[in-house]
Amino acid sequence: MRLVSAACVLLAAFAPLSAQWLHYATPGIPRTPDGKVNLAAAAPKTSDGKPDLSGIWEISEEQSAFGAFRSHFMDLAVDLKPQEAPFQPWAKQLSEQRQATLHKDDPLAQCMPPGVPRIDTIAPFKIVQTGPLLVVLYETTANSAFRQIFTDGRPLPKDPQPTWLGYSVGTWEANVLKVDTIGFNDRGWIDTGMGHPQTEALHVIERFRRTDFGHMEIAITIDDPKAYTKPWAANLKVHLMPDTDLLEMTCENSRSLEHMVGK
């Protein structure tokens, strides 16, 4: 069983099923003479010349000099100085409250989707790229979570129904896929440890850049003027997981959750 996070396990019960193909050699990928995947090979392209982002990816965490937590899952602003992710007063108070109560109200504990971009920091995710659409499947605490990123030129909806994962459209900027997502509800948390809040005004901008066959960067901008005084950014580094597939994950609310009252 993959451990998604000690913080997640504290609040929710997960039931993984052994549904993946372990050690099945993925066809059509570059390999070294000894049969190992050549992660440093050139990034692949689709038939129309666009970068191919397909594959199973997982975040590669690094240490940071700033912040109380050491992963983007716990603190999306872990690489920033405090003033670079400026709270509105009410949002700062709510973040401090969530930390003081040990995150007991995290919607993740109720099997709700982690939201964007937190869902990219928890566990492996699979990108399926098919012409005018990218589908992203998640091995996460929410049951059967997925995103659709439309690259067919459609605009973002003008009056979206609030959702956990929002509405996403993508446009290509040379070899970078820029994804704009809006239409969130105000119940999601941007991260787990800090409990950065969000509102229905949240606009998440992701820029996916596959640097080589085995590595990709996701530059993230959080733009929520109701919660923060200015936009702020994070940069995720993810690596390819070849010769495997996603686990099926299910989640049911903890029967003892009502006894968890924080400190």
C-alpha positions as CSV (number, residue, x, y, z in Angstrom):
1,M,0.0,0.0,0.0
2,R,1.4,3.4,-1.0
3,L,1.5,5.8,2.0
4,V,-0.1,9.0,0.7
5,S,0.6,11.1,3.8
6,A,0.6,10.6,7.6
7,A,-1.8,13.5,7.8
8,C,-4.2,11.9,5.5
9,V,-4.1,8.5,7.3
10,L,-4.8,10.3,10.6
11,L,-8.1,11.6,9.5
12,A,-9.5,9.1,7.0
13,A,-9.7,5.4,6.3
14,F,-8.6,4.1,2.9
15,A,-9.3,0.8,1.3
16,P,-6.8,0.1,-1.6
17,L,-7.5,-2.8,-3.9
18,S,-4.6,-4.5,-5.7
19,A,-5.7,-3.5,-9.2
20,Q,-2.4,-2.4,-10.7
21,W,0.0,-4.3,-13.0
22,L,3.3,-4.3,-11.2
23,H,6.5,-4.7,-13.2
24,Y,4.6,-5.1,-16.5
25,A,6.9,-3.5,-19.1
26,T,5.2,-0.5,-20.6
27,P,5.6,-0.9,-24.4
28,G,7.0,1.8,-26.6
29,I,9.2,3.7,-24.1
30,P,13.0,4.2,-24.3
31,R,15.2,1.8,-22.5
32,T,18.9,1.4,-21.8
33,P,20.7,-1.7,-23.0
34,D,20.1,-3.4,-19.7
35,G,16.3,-2.9,-20.0
36,K,15.9,-0.1,-17.6
37,V,13.7,2.9,-18.5
38,N,15.8,5.7,-19.9
39,L,14.3,8.6,-17.8
40,A,16.7,11.1,-19.3
41,A,15.6,10.4,-22.9
42,A,14.0,13.2,-24.9
43,A,10.4,14.1,-24.0
44,P,7.9,12.4,-26.5
45,K,5.6,14.3,-28.8
46,T,2.2,13.6,-30.2
47,S,1.4,13.1,-33.9
48,D,0.7,16.8,-34.2
49,G,4.0,17.8,-32.7
50,K,2.8,18.8,-29.3
51,P,4.6,17.5,-26.1
52,D,3.0,14.3,-24.9
53,L,2.3,14.5,-21.2
54,S,0.9,11.0,-21.0
55,G,2.0,8.7,-18.2
56,I,1.7,8.1,-14.5
57,W,3.4,10.8,-12.4
58,E,4.2,11.3,-8.8
59,I,5.5,14.4,-7.0
60,S,9.2,14.6,-6.1
61,E,9.4,16.4,-2.8
62,E,12.4,18.6,-1.8
63,Q,13.3,20.3,1.4
64,S,12.8,24.1,1.8
65,A,14.3,26.8,4.0
66,F,11.0,28.4,4.7
67,G,7.8,27.3,6.4
68,A,6.9,25.0,9.2
69,F,6.2,22.0,6.8
70,R,8.5,20.3,4.3
71,S,6.3,19.3,1.5
72,H,3.9,21.0,-0.9
73,F,1.1,18.6,0.3
74,M,1.5,20.1,3.8
75,D,2.2,23.7,2.7
76,L,1.9,24.7,-1.0
77,A,3.9,27.9,-0.1
78,V,6.7,25.9,1.4
79,D,9.3,27.4,-1.0
80,L,8.1,31.0,-0.3
81,K,8.9,33.5,2.4
82,P,5.7,34.3,4.5
83,Q,5.2,37.7,2.8
84,E,5.2,36.1,-0.6
85,A,1.9,34.3,0.1
86,P,0.0,37.2,1.7
87,F,-3.3,36.3,3.5
88,Q,-6.4,38.5,3.7
89,P,-6.9,38.9,7.5
90,W,-9.8,36.4,7.7
91,A,-7.9,33.8,5.7
92,K,-4.9,34.0,8.0
93,Q,-7.1,33.6,11.0
94,L,-8.8,30.6,9.5
95,S,-5.4,29.0,8.5
96,E,-4.2,29.4,12.1
97,Q,-7.5,27.9,13.4
98,R,-7.1,24.9,11.2
99,Q,-3.5,24.3,12.5
100,A,-4.6,24.8,16.1
101,T,-7.3,22.1,15.8
102,L,-5.0,19.7,14.0
103,H,-6.9,20.0,10.8
104,K,-9.9,18.0,12.1
105,D,-12.3,19.8,9.7
106,D,-10.3,18.9,6.6
107,P,-12.7,17.7,3.9
108,L,-10.2,15.0,3.0
109,A,-11.4,13.3,6.2
110,Q,-14.9,13.1,4.8
111,C,-13.7,11.5,1.6
112,M,-14.1,14.7,-0.4
113,P,-11.7,15.4,-3.3
114,P,-8.5,17.2,-2.3
115,G,-9.1,20.0,-4.8
116,V,-6.7,21.6,-7.2
117,P,-3.7,21.8,-6.9
118,R,-3.6,19.7,-3.7
119,I,-4.7,16.6,-5.6
120,D,-1.4,16.7,-7.5
121,T,0.6,16.5,-4.3
122,I,-0.9,13.4,-2.6
123,A,-0.3,10.3,-4.7
124,P,0.3,9.2,-8.3
125,F,-1.9,10.5,-11.1
126,K,-2.3,9.4,-14.6
127,I,-2.5,11.7,-17.7
128,V,-4.2,10.4,-20.8
129,Q,-3.7,12.8,-23.7
130,T,-6.0,12.4,-26.6
131,G,-6.0,15.3,-29.1
132,P,-8.4,18.0,-27.8
133,L,-8.7,16.5,-24.3
134,L,-6.5,15.5,-21.4
135,V,-8.0,13.2,-18.8
136,V,-6.3,13.1,-15.4
137,L,-7.0,10.1,-13.2
138,Y,-6.0,10.1,-9.5
139,E,-5.0,7.5,-7.0
140,T,-6.3,9.5,-4.1
141,T,-8.6,9.5,-1.1
142,A,-11.6,10.6,-3.0
143,N,-13.4,7.9,-4.8
144,S,-12.8,7.8,-8.6
145,A,-11.6,11.4,-8.8
146,F,-10.8,12.7,-12.3
147,R,-10.3,15.9,-14.2
148,Q,-11.0,16.9,-17.8
149,I,-8.8,19.5,-19.4
150,F,-10.2,20.7,-22.7
151,T,-7.7,21.9,-25.4
152,D,-10.3,22.4,-28.1
153,G,-10.4,26.1,-27.8
154,R,-13.6,26.4,-25.7
155,P,-13.7,29.3,-23.2
156,L,-14.1,28.9,-19.5
157,P,-17.8,28.9,-18.4
158,K,-19.2,32.3,-17.4
159,D,-21.4,31.0,-14.6
160,P,-20.0,27.6,-13.5
161,Q,-21.6,25.5,-10.8
162,P,-19.1,25.4,-7.9
163,T,-17.2,22.1,-7.8
164,W,-14.3,20.5,-6.0
165,L,-12.0,20.2,-9.0
166,G,-13.3,23.1,-11.1
167,Y,-13.5,23.5,-14.9
168,S,-10.3,23.4,-16.8
169,V,-9.2,24.5,-20.3
170,G,-5.7,24.2,-21.7
171,T,-3.8,26.2,-24.3
172,W,-0.3,25.5,-25.6
173,E,2.5,28.1,-25.1
174,A,5.3,26.6,-27.2
175,N,6.1,23.3,-25.3
176,V,4.2,24.3,-22.2
177,L,0.6,23.4,-21.5
178,K,-1.1,26.3,-19.7
179,V,-4.2,25.1,-17.8
180,D,-6.7,27.6,-16.4
181,T,-9.2,26.3,-13.8
182,I,-12.1,28.1,-12.2
183,G,-15.5,27.2,-10.8
184,F,-14.4,25.9,-7.4
185,N,-16.5,25.8,-4.2
186,D,-15.2,27.4,-1.0
187,R,-14.9,24.2,0.9
188,G,-11.6,23.0,-0.5
189,W,-8.3,23.4,1.2
190,I,-5.3,24.4,-0.9
191,D,-3.0,22.3,1.3
192,T,-3.1,20.2,4.4
193,G,-0.7,21.4,7.1
194,M,-1.2,25.2,6.7
195,G,-4.8,24.8,5.6
196,H,-4.6,27.6,3.1
197,P,-8.3,28.5,2.4
198,Q,-9.9,29.2,-0.9
199,T,-13.1,30.9,-2.1
200,E,-15.3,30.6,-5.1
201,A,-13.2,33.3,-6.7
202,L,-10.2,31.0,-6.9
203,H,-8.4,30.8,-10.3
204,V,-5.7,28.2,-10.5
205,I,-3.2,28.5,-13.4
206,E,-1.0,25.4,-14.0
207,R,1.9,25.2,-16.5
208,F,2.9,21.7,-17.4
209,R,6.4,21.3,-18.9
210,R,7.8,17.9,-19.6
211,T,11.6,18.5,-19.3
212,D,12.6,15.0,-20.5
213,F,11.0,11.5,-20.7
214,G,11.0,10.9,-17.0
215,H,10.5,14.4,-15.4
216,M,7.9,17.2,-15.6
217,E,7.5,20.5,-13.8
218,I,4.1,22.0,-12.9
219,A,4.3,25.8,-12.2
220,I,1.2,26.8,-10.2
221,T,-0.3,30.3,-9.6
222,I,-2.9,30.8,-7.0
223,D,-5.1,33.8,-7.7
224,D,-7.9,34.3,-5.2
225,P,-8.4,38.0,-4.4
226,K,-11.0,37.2,-1.7
227,A,-8.4,35.1,0.3
228,Y,-5.1,36.7,-0.6
229,T,-3.9,40.2,-1.3
230,K,-2.0,39.2,-4.5
231,P,-1.4,36.0,-6.5
232,W,1.3,33.6,-5.3
233,A,3.1,30.7,-6.9
234,A,4.5,27.2,-6.3
235,N,6.6,24.9,-8.5
236,L,6.0,21.1,-8.3
237,K,8.5,18.6,-9.7
238,V,7.1,15.2,-10.6
239,H,8.6,12.1,-12.0
240,L,7.4,9.3,-14.2
241,M,6.3,6.0,-12.8
242,P,6.9,3.4,-15.6
243,D,6.0,-0.3,-15.7
244,T,3.0,0.1,-13.3
245,D,-0.5,1.4,-13.1
246,L,-2.8,3.2,-10.6
247,L,-4.3,1.5,-7.6
248,E,-8.0,1.6,-7.1
249,M,-8.7,3.7,-4.0
250,T,-11.8,3.8,-2.0
251,C,-12.7,5.8,1.1
252,E,-15.3,5.7,3.8
253,N,-15.7,8.1,6.7
254,S,-14.0,7.1,9.9
255,R,-16.5,5.7,12.4
256,S,-14.6,7.3,15.2
257,L,-14.2,10.7,13.6
258,E,-16.7,12.3,16.0
259,H,-14.3,11.6,18.8
260,M,-11.5,13.7,17.2
261,V,-11.7,17.2,18.7
262,G,-8.1,18.4,18.2
263,K,-5.7,19.1,21.0
